[in-house]
Amino acid sequence: MEHLIPFNRFIKNLKPWLLCLHGLLSLCMHINIQCFPLSIAYNIFKLLPSQSRKHKSLMQMGAIFYLTIILLGIIDSGNAQPLVPAVITFGDSTVDVGNNDYLETIFKANFPPYGRDFKNHVPTGRFCNGRLATDITAETLGFTTYAPAYLSPQASGKNLLIGANFASAASGYYDETAYLYHAIPLSQQLQYYKEYQSKLAQIVGPSKANGIITGSLYILSTGASDYVQNYYINPYLNKFHSPDDFANLLIGIFNNFVKDLYGLGAQRLGVTSLPPLGCLPAAITLFGHGSNGCVTRLNEDAKNFNRKLNYTVASLAKQYPKLKIAVFDIYQPLYDLVTGPEKQGFFEARRGCCGTGTVETTSLLCNQKSIGTCKNATGYVFWDSVHPSEAANQVLADSLIIAGIDLVT
């Protein structure tokens, strides 16, 4: 309670700035000049009310204000640049923007109703009704277009200057998880990244390419498939490896991946935590034994992994002083959404919007013929039985930008 009064004063004092930013943004749009930083600043200020919950500190609010000042300071004669030269993404279906479209796998999302709320209502391969949390984060950083899926035809020429996305739905830290579902394993994603570096050098020359490589924001979001789509249903794994052993295996792979990525020039990396696995609608259906509540055992496994992840990230930061690395905690914000959806404007957290919302995750179950798909997903925490809706992704993106401030400043 000791921070309540100064925090309220802090918010009250910032609101005039919000109105000012809104006015400046409107003026920029009226006279048709680029105002990316103003737009970003305005969007960040809009986050302030949503961050006023008791678990957010005054320090975090100050961080948002600090980032806003930096954003406003990079305007140069009407020509604004994103805070980082490029965004490079590795991971699974939480960040896949279409690589699986080009694979022989059942884990695809390039058909309706996926993408129905995306730009032009196009199903791009994103496992969502609209934008992913990383899409929203890229916009907040000042990008007006998204880095292409590396396997797509768009991943060529100047399109690669803003980054590339190597993520593949149904992959994980553990390569065997990806092999089960014909996805791109993390080790292969790293090989594709090496190819990307060569292509980048051919496009802009070695010197500029190196500047992009070292200045880019790298995002790694994976691990849930290792548990839900492999460990929990694979007798070979869960018979011979305890959950703690399996977590250690995954953390070891993560540790080596970061070292390899750093050796290739990466200096700014954000890695997402595991979500509350036991709160995913599909997990409740499969492992909840008839209960409608989160599966405690699965959530404990996720928290155990996340503790190890945080420890390893801290160790890597000490080992490599030039490496800026941070954990993007998605466990707590998603758990808060699931256990108290009405507090943030949602009304449904037990089932997803698509179909019955309890088991649908693949093209076999969430498709245009799925019966029961909701008409408006904005009140749903989940789009299908595993993946958040765009509305929930906005909440997650709010948390990402706070956790990642040090990575982009």
Contacts in CASP RR format, 6 or more apart in sequence:
PFRMAT RR
TARGET T0000
AUTHOR 0000-0000-0000
METHOD contacts of the structure
MODEL  1
MEHLIPFNRFIKNLKPWLLCLHGLLSLCMHINIQCFPLSIAYNIFKLLPS
QSRKHKSLMQMGAIFYLTIILLGIIDSGNAQPLVPAVITFGDSTVDVGNN
DYLETIFKANFPPYGRDFKNHVPTGRFCNGRLATDITAETLGFTTYAPAY
LSPQASGKNLLIGANFASAASGYYDETAYLYHAIPLSQQLQYYKEYQSKL
AQIVGPSKANGIITGSLYILSTGASDYVQNYYINPYLNKFHSPDDFANLL
IGIFNNFVKDLYGLGAQRLGVTSLPPLGCLPAAITLFGHGSNGCVTRLNE
DAKNFNRKLNYTVASLAKQYPKLKIAVFDIYQPLYDLVTGPEKQGFFEAR
RGCCGTGTVETTSLLCNQKSIGTCKNATGYVFWDSVHPSEAANQVLADSL
IIAGIDLVT
3 57 0 8 1.000
3 58 0 8 1.000
6 58 0 8 1.000
7 52 0 8 1.000
7 58 0 8 1.000
7 61 0 8 1.000
10 58 0 8 1.000
10 61 0 8 1.000
10 62 0 8 1.000
11 48 0 8 1.000
11 49 0 8 1.000
11 52 0 8 1.000
11 61 0 8 1.000
14 45 0 8 1.000
14 48 0 8 1.000
14 65 0 8 1.000
17 45 0 8 1.000
18 42 0 8 1.000
18 45 0 8 1.000
18 46 0 8 1.000
18 48 0 8 1.000
21 38 0 8 1.000
21 41 0 8 1.000
21 42 0 8 1.000
21 45 0 8 1.000
22 42 0 8 1.000
24 35 0 8 1.000
24 38 0 8 1.000
25 35 0 8 1.000
25 38 0 8 1.000
25 39 0 8 1.000
25 42 0 8 1.000
28 34 0 8 1.000
28 35 0 8 1.000
28 38 0 8 1.000
29 35 0 8 1.000
33 78 0 8 1.000
34 78 0 8 1.000
34 79 0 8 1.000
34 80 0 8 1.000
35 75 0 8 1.000
35 78 0 8 1.000
35 80 0 8 1.000
36 80 0 8 1.000
36 81 0 8 1.000
36 82 0 8 1.000
36 142 0 8 1.000
36 144 0 8 1.000
37 71 0 8 1.000
37 72 0 8 1.000
37 73 0 8 1.000
37 74 0 8 1.000
37 75 0 8 1.000
37 80 0 8 1.000
37 142 0 8 1.000
38 72 0 8 1.000
38 75 0 8 1.000
39 142 0 8 1.000
40 68 0 8 1.000
40 71 0 8 1.000
40 139 0 8 1.000
40 140 0 8 1.000
40 141 0 8 1.000
40 142 0 8 1.000
41 68 0 8 1.000
41 71 0 8 1.000
41 72 0 8 1.000
43 139 0 8 1.000
43 140 0 8 1.000
44 64 0 8 1.000
44 67 0 8 1.000
44 68 0 8 1.000
44 71 0 8 1.000
44 140 0 8 1.000
44 401 0 8 1.000
45 64 0 8 1.000
45 68 0 8 1.000
47 64 0 8 1.000
47 398 0 8 1.000
47 401 0 8 1.000
48 61 0 8 1.000
48 64 0 8 1.000
50 344 0 8 1.000
50 395 0 8 1.000
50 398 0 8 1.000
51 60 0 8 1.000
51 61 0 8 1.000
51 64 0 8 1.000
51 398 0 8 1.000
51 402 0 8 1.000
53 343 0 8 1.000
55 332 0 8 1.000
60 402 0 8 1.000
63 402 0 8 1.000
63 405 0 8 1.000
64 401 0 8 1.000
64 402 0 8 1.000
64 405 0 8 1.000
66 405 0 8 1.000
66 409 0 8 1.000
67 401 0 8 1.000
67 405 0 8 1.000
67 408 0 8 1.000
67 409 0 8 1.000
70 83 0 8 1.000
70 409 0 8 1.000
71 83 0 8 1.000
74 80 0 8 1.000
74 81 0 8 1.000
74 83 0 8 1.000
80 142 0 8 1.000
82 141 0 8 1.000
82 142 0 8 1.000
82 143 0 8 1.000
82 162 0 8 1.000
83 141 0 8 1.000
83 142 0 8 1.000
83 408 0 8 1.000
83 409 0 8 1.000
84 141 0 8 1.000
84 215 0 8 1.000
84 216 0 8 1.000
84 217 0 8 1.000
84 268 0 8 1.000
84 408 0 8 1.000
85 161 0 8 1.000
85 162 0 8 1.000
85 211 0 8 1.000
85 212 0 8 1.000
85 215 0 8 1.000
85 216 0 8 1.000
86 147 0 8 1.000
86 161 0 8 1.000
86 162 0 8 1.000
86 163 0 8 1.000
86 164 0 8 1.000
86 212 0 8 1.000
86 215 0 8 1.000
86 216 0 8 1.000
86 217 0 8 1.000
87 134 0 8 1.000
87 137 0 8 1.000
87 138 0 8 1.000
87 141 0 8 1.000
87 143 0 8 1.000
87 147 0 8 1.000
87 162 0 8 1.000
87 163 0 8 1.000
87 216 0 8 1.000
87 217 0 8 1.000
87 218 0 8 1.000
87 219 0 8 1.000
88 147 0 8 1.000
88 163 0 8 1.000
88 164 0 8 1.000
88 165 0 8 1.000
88 166 0 8 1.000
88 193 0 8 1.000
88 196 0 8 1.000
88 216 0 8 1.000
88 217 0 8 1.000
88 218 0 8 1.000
88 219 0 8 1.000
88 266 0 8 1.000
89 95 0 8 1.000
89 97 0 8 1.000
89 134 0 8 1.000
89 147 0 8 1.000
89 164 0 8 1.000
89 165 0 8 1.000
89 166 0 8 1.000
89 167 0 8 1.000
89 218 0 8 1.000
89 219 0 8 1.000
89 220 0 8 1.000
89 221 0 8 1.000
90 166 0 8 1.000
90 167 0 8 1.000
90 186 0 8 1.000
90 189 0 8 1.000
90 190 0 8 1.000
90 193 0 8 1.000
90 218 0 8 1.000
90 219 0 8 1.000
90 220 0 8 1.000
90 221 0 8 1.000
90 222 0 8 1.000
91 166 0 8 1.000
91 167 0 8 1.000
91 168 0 8 1.000
91 171 0 8 1.000
91 172 0 8 1.000
91 186 0 8 1.000
91 189 0 8 1.000
91 220 0 8 1.000
91 221 0 8 1.000
91 222 0 8 1.000
92 167 0 8 1.000
92 168 0 8 1.000
92 169 0 8 1.000
92 170 0 8 1.000
92 171 0 8 1.000
92 172 0 8 1.000
92 183 0 8 1.000
92 221 0 8 1.000
92 222 0 8 1.000
92 223 0 8 1.000
92 224 0 8 1.000
92 225 0 8 1.000
93 100 0 8 1.000
93 107 0 8 1.000
93 109 0 8 1.000
93 127 0 8 1.000
93 167 0 8 1.000
93 169 0 8 1.000
93 170 0 8 1.000
93 225 0 8 1.000
93 386 0 8 1.000
93 387 0 8 1.000
94 127 0 8 1.000
94 132 0 8 1.000
94 133 0 8 1.000
94 167 0 8 1.000
94 221 0 8 1.000
94 222 0 8 1.000
94 224 0 8 1.000
94 272 0 8 1.000
94 387 0 8 1.000
95 132 0 8 1.000
95 134 0 8 1.000
95 165 0 8 1.000
95 167 0 8 1.000
95 219 0 8 1.000
95 221 0 8 1.000
96 109 0 8 1.000
96 125 0 8 1.000
96 126 0 8 1.000
96 127 0 8 1.000
96 149 0 8 1.000
96 165 0 8 1.000
96 167 0 8 1.000
96 168 0 8 1.000
96 169 0 8 1.000
97 124 0 8 1.000
97 125 0 8 1.000
97 126 0 8 1.000
97 132 0 8 1.000
97 135 0 8 1.000
97 146 0 8 1.000
97 147 0 8 1.000
97 148 0 8 1.000
97 149 0 8 1.000
97 165 0 8 1.000
97 167 0 8 1.000
98 109 0 8 1.000
98 110 0 8 1.000
98 124 0 8 1.000
98 125 0 8 1.000
98 126 0 8 1.000
98 149 0 8 1.000
98 151 0 8 1.000
98 152 0 8 1.000
98 165 0 8 1.000
99 149 0 8 1.000
99 150 0 8 1.000
99 151 0 8 1.000
99 152 0 8 1.000
99 165 0 8 1.000
99 166 0 8 1.000
99 167 0 8 1.000
99 168 0 8 1.000
99 169 0 8 1.000
99 184 0 8 1.000
100 107 0 8 1.000
100 108 0 8 1.000
100 109 0 8 1.000
100 110 0 8 1.000
100 125 0 8 1.000
100 168 0 8 1.000
100 169 0 8 1.000
100 170 0 8 1.000
100 183 0 8 1.000
101 108 0 8 1.000
101 110 0 8 1.000
101 124 0 8 1.000
101 125 0 8 1.000
101 149 0 8 1.000
101 151 0 8 1.000
101 152 0 8 1.000
102 149 0 8 1.000
102 151 0 8 1.000
102 152 0 8 1.000
103 151 0 8 1.000
103 168 0 8 1.000
103 182 0 8 1.000
103 183 0 8 1.000
103 184 0 8 1.000
104 182 0 8 1.000
105 169 0 8 1.000
105 170 0 8 1.000
105 181 0 8 1.000
105 182 0 8 1.000
105 183 0 8 1.000
106 181 0 8 1.000
106 362 0 8 1.000
106 363 0 8 1.000
106 364 0 8 1.000
107 169 0 8 1.000
107 170 0 8 1.000
107 181 0 8 1.000
107 183 0 8 1.000
107 361 0 8 1.000
107 362 0 8 1.000
107 363 0 8 1.000
108 125 0 8 1.000
108 169 0 8 1.000
108 362 0 8 1.000
108 363 0 8 1.000
109 115 0 8 1.000
109 123 0 8 1.000
109 124 0 8 1.000
109 125 0 8 1.000
109 126 0 8 1.000
109 127 0 8 1.000
109 128 0 8 1.000
109 169 0 8 1.000
109 363 0 8 1.000
110 123 0 8 1.000
110 124 0 8 1.000
110 125 0 8 1.000
111 123 0 8 1.000
111 363 0 8 1.000
111 367 0 8 1.000
111 368 0 8 1.000
112 123 0 8 1.000
112 367 0 8 1.000
112 368 0 8 1.000
113 123 0 8 1.000
113 129 0 8 1.000
113 354 0 8 1.000
113 366 0 8 1.000
113 367 0 8 1.000
113 368 0 8 1.000
113 370 0 8 1.000
113 373 0 8 1.000
114 123 0 8 1.000
114 125 0 8 1.000
114 126 0 8 1.000
114 127 0 8 1.000
114 128 0 8 1.000
114 129 0 8 1.000
114 366 0 8 1.000
115 121 0 8 1.000
115 122 0 8 1.000
115 123 0 8 1.000
115 124 0 8 1.000
115 125 0 8 1.000
115 126 0 8 1.000
115 128 0 8 1.000
115 129 0 8 1.000
115 130 0 8 1.000
116 123 0 8 1.000
116 129 0 8 1.000
116 130 0 8 1.000
117 129 0 8 1.000
117 130 0 8 1.000
117 377 0 8 1.000
117 390 0 8 1.000
118 124 0 8 1.000
118 126 0 8 1.000
118 128 0 8 1.000
118 129 0 8 1.000
118 130 0 8 1.000
118 131 0 8 1.000
125 149 0 8 1.000
126 132 0 8 1.000
126 135 0 8 1.000
127 169 0 8 1.000
127 361 0 8 1.000
127 383 0 8 1.000
127 384 0 8 1.000
127 386 0 8 1.000
127 387 0 8 1.000
128 383 0 8 1.000
128 387 0 8 1.000
128 388 0 8 1.000
128 389 0 8 1.000
128 390 0 8 1.000
128 393 0 8 1.000
129 353 0 8 1.000
129 377 0 8 1.000
129 383 0 8 1.000
129 389 0 8 1.000
129 390 0 8 1.000
130 383 0 8 1.000
130 389 0 8 1.000
130 390 0 8 1.000
130 393 0 8 1.000
131 390 0 8 1.000
131 393 0 8 1.000
132 393 0 8 1.000
133 330 0 8 1.000
133 388 0 8 1.000
133 393 0 8 1.000
133 394 0 8 1.000
133 396 0 8 1.000
133 397 0 8 1.000
133 400 0 8 1.000
134 219 0 8 1.000
134 221 0 8 1.000
134 397 0 8 1.000
134 400 0 8 1.000
135 146 0 8 1.000
135 393 0 8 1.000
136 393 0 8 1.000
136 394 0 8 1.000
136 397 0 8 1.000
137 219 0 8 1.000
137 397 0 8 1.000
137 400 0 8 1.000
137 401 0 8 1.000
138 146 0 8 1.000
138 147 0 8 1.000
140 397 0 8 1.000
140 401 0 8 1.000
141 217 0 8 1.000
141 408 0 8 1.000
143 162 0 8 1.000
145 162 0 8 1.000
146 162 0 8 1.000
146 165 0 8 1.000
147 162 0 8 1.000
147 163 0 8 1.000
147 164 0 8 1.000
147 165 0 8 1.000
148 154 0 8 1.000
148 155 0 8 1.000
148 159 0 8 1.000
148 160 0 8 1.000
148 163 0 8 1.000
148 164 0 8 1.000
148 165 0 8 1.000
149 155 0 8 1.000
149 164 0 8 1.000
149 165 0 8 1.000
150 164 0 8 1.000
150 165 0 8 1.000
150 166 0 8 1.000
150 192 0 8 1.000
150 196 0 8 1.000
155 164 0 8 1.000
156 199 0 8 1.000
157 199 0 8 1.000
157 203 0 8 1.000
158 203 0 8 1.000
160 196 0 8 1.000
160 199 0 8 1.000
160 200 0 8 1.000
160 203 0 8 1.000
161 200 0 8 1.000
161 203 0 8 1.000
161 204 0 8 1.000
161 212 0 8 1.000
163 196 0 8 1.000
163 212 0 8 1.000
163 216 0 8 1.000
164 192 0 8 1.000
164 193 0 8 1.000
164 196 0 8 1.000
166 184 0 8 1.000
166 189 0 8 1.000
166 190 0 8 1.000
166 192 0 8 1.000
166 193 0 8 1.000
166 196 0 8 1.000
167 184 0 8 1.000
167 189 0 8 1.000
167 221 0 8 1.000
167 222 0 8 1.000
168 178 0 8 1.000
168 183 0 8 1.000
168 184 0 8 1.000
168 189 0 8 1.000
169 183 0 8 1.000
170 177 0 8 1.000
170 178 0 8 1.000
170 180 0 8 1.000
170 181 0 8 1.000
170 182 0 8 1.000
170 183 0 8 1.000
170 225 0 8 1.000
170 229 0 8 1.000
171 177 0 8 1.000
171 178 0 8 1.000
171 181 0 8 1.000
171 183 0 8 1.000
171 184 0 8 1.000
171 185 0 8 1.000
171 186 0 8 1.000
171 189 0 8 1.000
171 222 0 8 1.000
171 225 0 8 1.000
172 178 0 8 1.000
172 185 0 8 1.000
172 186 0 8 1.000
172 222 0 8 1.000
172 223 0 8 1.000
172 225 0 8 1.000
172 226 0 8 1.000
173 186 0 8 1.000
173 222 0 8 1.000
173 223 0 8 1.000
173 226 0 8 1.000
173 250 0 8 1.000
173 253 0 8 1.000
173 254 0 8 1.000
173 257 0 8 1.000
174 226 0 8 1.000
174 230 0 8 1.000
174 249 0 8 1.000
174 250 0 8 1.000
174 253 0 8 1.000
175 185 0 8 1.000
175 186 0 8 1.000
175 187 0 8 1.000
176 230 0 8 1.000
177 183 0 8 1.000
177 185 0 8 1.000
177 225 0 8 1.000
177 226 0 8 1.000
177 229 0 8 1.000
177 230 0 8 1.000
178 184 0 8 1.000
178 185 0 8 1.000
178 186 0 8 1.000
178 188 0 8 1.000
179 185 0 8 1.000
180 229 0 8 1.000
180 230 0 8 1.000
181 225 0 8 1.000
181 229 0 8 1.000
184 192 0 8 1.000
186 222 0 8 1.000
186 253 0 8 1.000
186 257 0 8 1.000
190 257 0 8 1.000
190 260 0 8 1.000
190 261 0 8 1.000
193 261 0 8 1.000
193 264 0 8 1.000
194 264 0 8 1.000
197 209 0 8 1.000
197 213 0 8 1.000
197 264 0 8 1.000
200 209 0 8 1.000
200 212 0 8 1.000
200 213 0 8 1.000
201 209 0 8 1.000
203 209 0 8 1.000
204 212 0 8 1.000
210 265 0 8 1.000
213 264 0 8 1.000
213 265 0 8 1.000
213 266 0 8 1.000
214 265 0 8 1.000
214 266 0 8 1.000
214 267 0 8 1.000
215 267 0 8 1.000
215 268 0 8 1.000
216 266 0 8 1.000
216 268 0 8 1.000
217 268 0 8 1.000
217 270 0 8 1.000
217 407 0 8 1.000
217 408 0 8 1.000
218 261 0 8 1.000
218 266 0 8 1.000
218 268 0 8 1.000
218 269 0 8 1.000
218 270 0 8 1.000
219 269 0 8 1.000
219 270 0 8 1.000
219 271 0 8 1.000
219 272 0 8 1.000
219 328 0 8 1.000
220 254 0 8 1.000
220 257 0 8 1.000
220 269 0 8 1.000
220 270 0 8 1.000
220 271 0 8 1.000
220 272 0 8 1.000
221 271 0 8 1.000
221 272 0 8 1.000
221 328 0 8 1.000
222 272 0 8 1.000
223 250 0 8 1.000
223 274 0 8 1.000
223 305 0 8 1.000
224 274 0 8 1.000
224 275 0 8 1.000
224 277 0 8 1.000
224 280 0 8 1.000
224 386 0 8 1.000
226 246 0 8 1.000
226 250 0 8 1.000
227 246 0 8 1.000
227 274 0 8 1.000
227 277 0 8 1.000
227 298 0 8 1.000
227 301 0 8 1.000
227 302 0 8 1.000
228 277 0 8 1.000
228 280 0 8 1.000
228 282 0 8 1.000
228 283 0 8 1.000
228 298 0 8 1.000
228 386 0 8 1.000
230 237 0 8 1.000
231 237 0 8 1.000
231 238 0 8 1.000
231 241 0 8 1.000
231 243 0 8 1.000
231 246 0 8 1.000
232 238 0 8 1.000
232 286 0 8 1.000
232 287 0 8 1.000
232 298 0 8 1.000
237 246 0 8 1.000
238 246 0 8 1.000
241 249 0 8 1.000
243 301 0 8 1.000
243 304 0 8 1.000
244 304 0 8 1.000
247 301 0 8 1.000
247 304 0 8 1.000
247 305 0 8 1.000
247 308 0 8 1.000
248 308 0 8 1.000
250 305 0 8 1.000
251 305 0 8 1.000
251 308 0 8 1.000
251 309 0 8 1.000
251 312 0 8 1.000
252 312 0 8 1.000
254 271 0 8 1.000
254 309 0 8 1.000
254 312 0 8 1.000
255 312 0 8 1.000
255 316 0 8 1.000
258 269 0 8 1.000
258 271 0 8 1.000
258 316 0 8 1.000
258 323 0 8 1.000
258 325 0 8 1.000
259 316 0 8 1.000
261 269 0 8 1.000
262 269 0 8 1.000
262 320 0 8 1.000
262 323 0 8 1.000
266 323 0 8 1.000
267 322 0 8 1.000
267 323 0 8 1.000
267 324 0 8 1.000
268 324 0 8 1.000
268 325 0 8 1.000
268 407 0 8 1.000
268 408 0 8 1.000
269 323 0 8 1.000
269 324 0 8 1.000
269 325 0 8 1.000
269 326 0 8 1.000
269 407 0 8 1.000
270 325 0 8 1.000
270 326 0 8 1.000
270 327 0 8 1.000
270 328 0 8 1.000
270 404 0 8 1.000
270 407 0 8 1.000
271 309 0 8 1.000
271 313 0 8 1.000
271 325 0 8 1.000
271 326 0 8 1.000
271 327 0 8 1.000
271 328 0 8 1.000
272 327 0 8 1.000
272 328 0 8 1.000
272 329 0 8 1.000
272 330 0 8 1.000
273 302 0 8 1.000
273 305 0 8 1.000
273 306 0 8 1.000
273 309 0 8 1.000
273 310 0 8 1.000
273 327 0 8 1.000
273 328 0 8 1.000
273 329 0 8 1.000
273 330 0 8 1.000
273 331 0 8 1.000
274 302 0 8 1.000
274 305 0 8 1.000
274 306 0 8 1.000
274 309 0 8 1.000
274 330 0 8 1.000
274 331 0 8 1.000
275 302 0 8 1.000
275 330 0 8 1.000
275 331 0 8 1.000
275 334 0 8 1.000
276 294 0 8 1.000
276 298 0 8 1.000
276 299 0 8 1.000
276 302 0 8 1.000
276 331 0 8 1.000
276 334 0 8 1.000
276 335 0 8 1.000
276 338 0 8 1.000
277 283 0 8 1.000
277 295 0 8 1.000
277 298 0 8 1.000
277 299 0 8 1.000
277 301 0 8 1.000
277 302 0 8 1.000
278 284 0 8 1.000
278 287 0 8 1.000
278 294 0 8 1.000
278 295 0 8 1.000
278 296 0 8 1.000
278 297 0 8 1.000
278 298 0 8 1.000
278 299 0 8 1.000
278 302 0 8 1.000
279 293 0 8 1.000
279 294 0 8 1.000
279 295 0 8 1.000
279 299 0 8 1.000
279 334 0 8 1.000
279 335 0 8 1.000
279 338 0 8 1.000
279 339 0 8 1.000
279 349 0 8 1.000
280 382 0 8 1.000
280 385 0 8 1.000
280 386 0 8 1.000
281 350 0 8 1.000
281 351 0 8 1.000
281 352 0 8 1.000
281 357 0 8 1.000
281 358 0 8 1.000
281 359 0 8 1.000
281 382 0 8 1.000
281 385 0 8 1.000
281 386 0 8 1.000
282 358 0 8 1.000
282 359 0 8 1.000
282 360 0 8 1.000
282 361 0 8 1.000
282 385 0 8 1.000
282 386 0 8 1.000
283 295 0 8 1.000
283 298 0 8 1.000
284 291 0 8 1.000
284 292 0 8 1.000
284 293 0 8 1.000
284 294 0 8 1.000
284 295 0 8 1.000
284 350 0 8 1.000
284 358 0 8 1.000
285 358 0 8 1.000
285 359 0 8 1.000
285 385 0 8 1.000
286 359 0 8 1.000
287 295 0 8 1.000
287 297 0 8 1.000
287 298 0 8 1.000
288 295 0 8 1.000
292 350 0 8 1.000
293 350 0 8 1.000
294 335 0 8 1.000
294 338 0 8 1.000
294 339 0 8 1.000
299 335 0 8 1.000
302 331 0 8 1.000
303 331 0 8 1.000
306 327 0 8 1.000
306 329 0 8 1.000
306 331 0 8 1.000
309 327 0 8 1.000
310 327 0 8 1.000
313 325 0 8 1.000
313 326 0 8 1.000
313 327 0 8 1.000
316 323 0 8 1.000
316 325 0 8 1.000
317 323 0 8 1.000
317 324 0 8 1.000
317 325 0 8 1.000
324 406 0 8 1.000
324 407 0 8 1.000
325 407 0 8 1.000
326 403 0 8 1.000
326 404 0 8 1.000
326 406 0 8 1.000
326 407 0 8 1.000
327 403 0 8 1.000
328 399 0 8 1.000
328 400 0 8 1.000
328 403 0 8 1.000
328 404 0 8 1.000
329 399 0 8 1.000
329 403 0 8 1.000
330 396 0 8 1.000
330 399 0 8 1.000
330 400 0 8 1.000
332 399 0 8 1.000
333 395 0 8 1.000
333 396 0 8 1.000
333 398 0 8 1.000
333 399 0 8 1.000
334 381 0 8 1.000
334 388 0 8 1.000
334 392 0 8 1.000
334 396 0 8 1.000
336 343 0 8 1.000
336 344 0 8 1.000
337 344 0 8 1.000
337 346 0 8 1.000
337 349 0 8 1.000
337 381 0 8 1.000
337 392 0 8 1.000
337 395 0 8 1.000
338 349 0 8 1.000
338 381 0 8 1.000
339 349 0 8 1.000
340 346 0 8 1.000
340 349 0 8 1.000
341 347 0 8 1.000
341 348 0 8 1.000
341 349 0 8 1.000
341 379 0 8 1.000
341 381 0 8 1.000
344 395 0 8 1.000
345 379 0 8 1.000
346 379 0 8 1.000
346 380 0 8 1.000
346 381 0 8 1.000
346 391 0 8 1.000
346 392 0 8 1.000
347 379 0 8 1.000
347 380 0 8 1.000
348 379 0 8 1.000
348 380 0 8 1.000
348 381 0 8 1.000
349 380 0 8 1.000
349 381 0 8 1.000
349 382 0 8 1.000
351 357 0 8 1.000
351 358 0 8 1.000
351 380 0 8 1.000
351 382 0 8 1.000
351 385 0 8 1.000
352 358 0 8 1.000
352 360 0 8 1.000
352 374 0 8 1.000
352 380 0 8 1.000
352 381 0 8 1.000
352 382 0 8 1.000
352 383 0 8 1.000
352 384 0 8 1.000
352 385 0 8 1.000
352 389 0 8 1.000
353 373 0 8 1.000
353 374 0 8 1.000
353 377 0 8 1.000
353 380 0 8 1.000
353 382 0 8 1.000
353 383 0 8 1.000
353 384 0 8 1.000
353 389 0 8 1.000
354 360 0 8 1.000
354 366 0 8 1.000
354 370 0 8 1.000
354 373 0 8 1.000
354 374 0 8 1.000
354 383 0 8 1.000
354 384 0 8 1.000
354 385 0 8 1.000
355 365 0 8 1.000
355 366 0 8 1.000
355 370 0 8 1.000
355 371 0 8 1.000
355 372 0 8 1.000
355 373 0 8 1.000
356 371 0 8 1.000
356 372 0 8 1.000
357 382 0 8 1.000
357 384 0 8 1.000
357 385 0 8 1.000
358 385 0 8 1.000
359 365 0 8 1.000
359 385 0 8 1.000
360 366 0 8 1.000
360 370 0 8 1.000
360 384 0 8 1.000
360 385 0 8 1.000
361 384 0 8 1.000
361 385 0 8 1.000
361 386 0 8 1.000
361 387 0 8 1.000
365 384 0 8 1.000
366 384 0 8 1.000
366 385 0 8 1.000
374 380 0 8 1.000
377 383 0 8 1.000
377 389 0 8 1.000
377 390 0 8 1.000
377 391 0 8 1.000
378 389 0 8 1.000
378 390 0 8 1.000
378 391 0 8 1.000
379 389 0 8 1.000
379 391 0 8 1.000
380 389 0 8 1.000
380 391 0 8 1.000
380 392 0 8 1.000
381 388 0 8 1.000
381 389 0 8 1.000
381 391 0 8 1.000
381 392 0 8 1.000
382 388 0 8 1.000
382 389 0 8 1.000
382 392 0 8 1.000
383 389 0 8 1.000
383 390 0 8 1.000
388 396 0 8 1.000
END
